[in-house]
Amino acid sequence: SSSQVDSTNTGRVLASDAAVFLKKSGLTDLVLGKIWDLADTDGKGILNKQEFFVALRLVACAQNGLDVSLSSLNLPVPPPRFTDTSSPLLLSGTASNDLPWAVKLEDKAKYDAIFDSLNPVNGLLSGDKVKPVLLNSKLPVDILGRVWELSDIDRDGMLDRDEFAVAMFLVYCALEKEPVPMSLPAALVPPSKRKPLCVPGAMPLIPSAATTKESHQSLPPVGILAAKTPLTQ
């Protein structure tokens, strides 16, 4: 209910409160940003009740595989689903294991077909085999470099089936003009790669030499990731 979010009871929802609440939908920051932009019609960083309901409908659309656009608002969708992330479980990292994977089943089937066509060895594709596919997208090399960094989750210079799906997912996002994130959102980490604690495996992007201060700045401000960053690096 919107009363949970509207802590001041002014009939308005501030961006920071809404961001925390919308995070519970398990959608990526990219999608939530788009939803916010569409709902916050006057760009003031505040949603009134009507706009907040628009945001909720768009969350429901995104969770059901529909386009995040105002034209989807007229389509019948089930109500949005939110997990309660205020539980202490989040800090132990177990909650991220329950996040639905951002790669949809039907897309995964497509990516798997491409994966298999590249002749993987022992279920892995080397960088040399993945590179032509990435270059084929005609995206800038620096973007592709980041896609590779994000998708090679276990840092072995190879992509397995799930990591390859992450790479393809990010490429398609970039082709849709969605910015490629600097660190992999929790929802994008394949369930097979989610460590019980989610610290060393899912967050290799902060070099261990980096000071804690810098590593926090490189995370999204409302990132649930911040809770999982080890403070003693």
N, C-alpha and C positions, 0 to 999 in steps of 0.2 A: 504494500500500500504506500501511497506517496507520503503518508504521515510519517513513515519511518525515516524518510530522507529529509523532509522539510522540518528541520529541527527547530527553526525559529517560528514556525507557523505563520509565515507571512504570505503563504500561497506562492512562494517562489523557491526555487531550488538552485543553490549555488553550484558552479562548475565543480568545485572540489568535492562537495558532498555527492553530487550526481556521479562523478567519475568513480568514486569508491563503490557506489552502489552498482553502477553499470558494469564494473569489473566483474561483479559476481555472476554475470551472464556467461563467463567463460569465453567471450569473443575476444579477438585480438585488438590491440590498441589501434591498429589501422582502421578496423571496422567501427570501433567505438568512436573514433575521431570523426569518421564520416557521418555516423548517426547524430553525433552532437552538432556538427555543422548544419545538417538538415533541420534539426529540431530547433536550434537556437537561431530563429529567423532573423532577429535584429543584431546578432553578433555581439550581444552584451555580456555573454558569459553567464547569463542567468536564464533559467527556464521558468516560465509561468506554468500553471497547472496544465493548460492545454498543450503547451510545447513538451512538457514532461511526458504526457500521454503519447504524443507523437514519437518521442524517443523510445518509449516502451514498446510501441507497435513495431518500430523499426528493428529493435532487438529481436522481437519475436520473428520478424521476417528473416533476419539474418540467421537465426537459429534453425529456421526451417528451409534454408537453402534458397530463399527468394532474394532478389536484388534489394540492396539498401537504396531505395529511391522513393520519392514521394508517391510515385505511381503504384507502389506496392501497398500503400496504406489502405486501398480499397479492397484488397484481397482478404479472404477469410483466413486467419491464422490462429492457431492455439495461443493462449497467453504466454508471455515470455517466461523462461525458467531461470531462477536465480539460486545459486548455492549460497549458503550462509558462510561467508568467509571470515566472519568475525570470530569464528571458533578458534580456540588455541591450537587446533590441529594444524593450522596453516604454518605455524612457525616450525613445526617438525617436518614440514614438507610433504605430508601425506596428501594434503588437499589437492596438490597439483596432479596427483595420480588419478583423481576423479574427473579432472577436466576432460570434456570431450575433445578428441584430437581435431585440430582445425582442418585437416585434410579429409574431405568427404569421401565416402565409399566409392561413389561412381568415378570421382576423379582419380582415386587411388588405383582403380582398375586400369584407367588410361595410362597412368604413370608406370604401373607395373609392366604393361605391354611394351612401353618404350624401353624400360629397364631390360626386359628379357631379350629385346631385339639387339641389344648392344653386347651380347655374349658375355654375361658376367662369369667370373671364375670363382667357384666356391661361394656364390651368392654375393660377390663384391665386384664393383666396377672401379677400375683405377682412374685416377685423374685424367689420364690420356684419353680414356674412352668417354668420359663425361664432358670433357672440354668442348669437342665439336658440337655437342648438343646445346651446351650453354651458348657458344658463339653463334650458333644458328639462330638464336633469338634476336640477334642484332642489338642487344643491350650494350651499354658502355662497359668497357672492361673492368672499371673499378666496381661497378655494381655486381658484375658477375663474380668478381673476386670475393665480394662480401657474401654473395649467395653461397659460394663454395665454403667459405669460412663457417657460415651459420649451419650449413647442412652436414658438414663432416663433424658430427657431434662427438664421436669418440676420438677424433684427431688421429686417424690412422692413415690418412691420405687416400682412403677408399670410401666409396659410398655403398652401403647395403641398400636393400629394397626400400626400407623406411626413410633412410637418409636421402635417397634419390627422390622420393616423393616430396620431401621437404624442399629440396632444391627446385624441383619442377613447380611446386606451389609458389615459391618465392619469385621464380621467373615469371609465372603468369600474373602474379600481383604487380610486378614491375611493369609488365606489358600493359596492364590496366592503369598505369600511371600511379600505382600505390607505392609510396616510398618503401624501400627494403629496410626493415628495422636494424638497429645497430647490435642488438642482442636478441637471441631467439625468444619470442614470447612463450610463456609456459604452455599455452594451448597448442603450440606448434611442435613441441618436443614429442616425438613419437612415444606412445605408451611403452614400447619395448625398450626405450632408452631412459625412462624415468627412474632415477635411482630413488630408493626409499627416502633418502635425505635430499636428493636433488641439488646437492651443493657442487661437488667437483665435476660431475658429469655434465650437468645441463648448463653450466655457466663457465665454459672454458675461455670466454672472450675477454675476461679481465686478466691481463698478464699478472702473474703472482707478484711481480716486482712493483706493480702499481700501488700507490698508497691508497688507503681505504677511502680517503677523501675523493680522489679522482674516480675511483671505481663507482662511488655512489653517484657522481655527476653523470656518468655515462648511462645510467639506468633511467627509464622513464620515470617522471616524478611520482606518478601514482602507481608505479610498478609494484605488483605483489612480489616481484623478484627481490625488491630491496630487503624484504624480510628474510630472504634466504641467503643473502650474501654473507659469507663468513666475515666476521669483523676482525679476526686476527690473521691477517695475511702475512 
